[in-house]
């Protein structure tokens, strides 16, 4: 369906429940908050399904919209959710989804109606277009959508950032979104523990094959000494491959109970999935992982041997 | 003067020499390259003054426009340059500046004509408006301007990022600027030397006053061991203040000839300028600096004493 049709569809209905996806990010949460806010501003009943995996970072944004237990939805909408497999645990009982608003090319058309535009960098941009047709976009809605756009584009640095994403950001800034505050909170501040663990990682970083591969090790000792928790090491596997000339970045994390968890990130032309498959893991071409019972130091040469083979091919 | 007047002024003249500022950044270089390109496309002679401090990162952008030694300019234009003090060494013989295009509120009106709009996040946005009135903005010009806007806003993350900056980026992307390639090169990849020096800095980072201040020291030894050059430590002064809870970030860089250069970055409510003024330096509320003949270790307690005084106030 088109943006206009979607707006009309919403205008003609009431009592909405909005679903966010598993391991919710800024795009699904921001989209849900803005959509719920806009529907309420249009005089409708709209709630968001409480997603158990929502982290502290996003909870304040969506909490005012959480559905009360007693809510009986008339229509169910999923935002930024490509397939039923991406539904959170709380949505397991849901059979029929009435509308999916999404930007994933892999959307499985699981909903009765689908507004999906894969040319958009974020689902938030689509929601922005839809709610602009329902009424005035408030400052709160604009902030939720700015969080959606900015987090899904890595603060406008990822390859998906395009003219439309910039244009949406421009209009959201004009609508009063506190872009500086959001940028500071999401992209320009790091915890002391994060800085400490990065210091340890950088100091121990090993370059192989003339710098084409970089291997980082995170030991339990480093985690302890830095005081880092899971939030602090979010996305840390992206660090080694962000270094100039590095085609494969390997992050080996020692596990508390022994063994380790390995994350591989690679540049186009080298498959992370293929590397990890050799160790019984998998994932995508650009990002994959596996777990192992071995200690980091004994695993390293084995990973290096696989990398050598792929580089020589 | 207004953007329209500036375009008219340029249209009526020929033989331009464009000056970039000392320690040139992406905004001054990108602005100069785009302006020179647009003037040439409009059939005029336009060159950029060779700025000896241009780093390897920016040289390819401006090199095609460097003035031959024989060039006798008819009109001199400075871009992104607030005052004569910011002129590079090569401009020392220049008496009269005909036009200044700038976005610094501190522009001293040193030029005969000035187009200065401090509401712009970058000078590149002003140049964009001006050259849009001179003719078609080519892909090369758009890329130079995207480098200007994106570097001066820290890839749209700094507080100066506003609706206008986003709108300019949107239009530049539409004009064919390779935003993904530029983002990857400027914001999403780091040299091995950068990573190494960050590792040293993080390991030695000192927190004062319960984490309200962080002091980083960059010694000559660290520079040598990491192999870092000026490009590698660009904007490194922003690191300490990016840590959660830090209101004042101080970066002390040991100089090769002895003494050191200090950069201070601070959160609103605490003036970097005031801190640096105590040591004979200055700058803005959020960012300032000074130089000292002292060694980092002897300077540190003196800076701490000033910080203590300001925090207690």
Contacts between the chains, C-beta under 8 A, distances in Angstrom:
chain1	res1	chain2	res2	distance
A	154	B	188	7.8
A	155	B	155	6.1
A	155	B	156	6.1
A	155	B	157	5.0
A	156	B	155	6.0
A	156	B	156	4.4
A	156	B	169	7.4
A	156	B	183	7.5
A	157	B	155	5.0
A	157	B	183	4.6
A	157	B	187	4.9
A	157	B	188	5.5
A	158	B	180	7.8
A	158	B	183	7.4
A	158	B	188	7.9
A	159	B	180	4.2
A	159	B	183	7.7
A	159	B	184	7.5
A	161	B	173	7.9
A	161	B	179	5.9
A	161	B	180	7.0
A	161	B	183	6.8
A	162	B	173	5.9
A	162	B	179	7.4
A	163	B	170	4.7
A	163	B	171	7.4
A	163	B	173	3.9
A	163	B	174	4.5
A	164	B	170	7.5
A	166	B	166	5.0
A	166	B	167	7.3
A	166	B	169	4.2
A	166	B	170	3.6
A	166	B	173	6.0
A	167	B	166	7.3
A	167	B	167	7.0
A	167	B	170	4.1
A	169	B	156	7.4
A	169	B	166	4.3
A	170	B	163	4.7
A	170	B	164	7.5
A	170	B	166	3.6
A	170	B	167	4.1
A	170	B	170	6.1
A	171	B	163	7.4
A	173	B	161	7.9
A	173	B	162	5.9
A	173	B	163	3.9
A	173	B	166	6.0
A	174	B	163	4.5
A	179	B	161	5.9
A	179	B	162	7.4
A	180	B	158	7.8
A	180	B	159	4.2
A	180	B	161	7.0
A	183	B	156	7.5
A	183	B	157	4.6
A	183	B	158	7.4
A	183	B	159	7.7
A	183	B	161	6.8
A	184	B	159	7.4
A	187	B	157	4.9
A	188	B	154	7.7
A	188	B	157	5.4
A	188	B	158	7.8
A	188	B	242	5.5
A	189	B	242	5.9
A	189	B	243	7.1
A	189	B	244	5.1
A	190	B	242	5.9
A	190	B	243	5.8
A	190	B	244	6.6
A	191	B	243	7.3
A	191	B	244	5.0
A	192	B	207	7.1
A	192	B	211	6.6
A	192	B	243	5.8
A	192	B	244	6.7
A	192	B	245	7.4
A	195	B	202	5.4
A	195	B	205	6.8
A	195	B	243	5.6
A	196	B	202	6.8
A	198	B	198	7.3
A	198	B	199	7.8
A	198	B	202	5.9
A	199	B	198	7.7
A	199	B	199	5.7
A	199	B	201	7.9
A	199	B	202	3.0
A	199	B	203	4.7
A	199	B	205	7.5
A	200	B	203	7.9
A	201	B	199	7.9
A	202	B	195	5.3
A	202	B	196	6.8
A	202	B	198	5.8
A	202	B	199	3.0
A	202	B	202	6.9
A	203	B	199	4.6
A	203	B	200	7.9
A	203	B	203	6.2
A	205	B	195	6.7
A	205	B	199	7.6
A	207	B	192	6.9
A	211	B	192	6.5
A	242	B	188	6.0
A	242	B	189	5.7
A	242	B	190	6.0
A	243	B	189	7.0
A	243	B	190	5.7
A	243	B	191	7.3
A	243	B	192	5.9
A	243	B	195	5.6
A	244	B	189	5.1
A	244	B	190	6.7
A	244	B	191	5.0
A	244	B	192	6.7
A	245	B	192	7.4
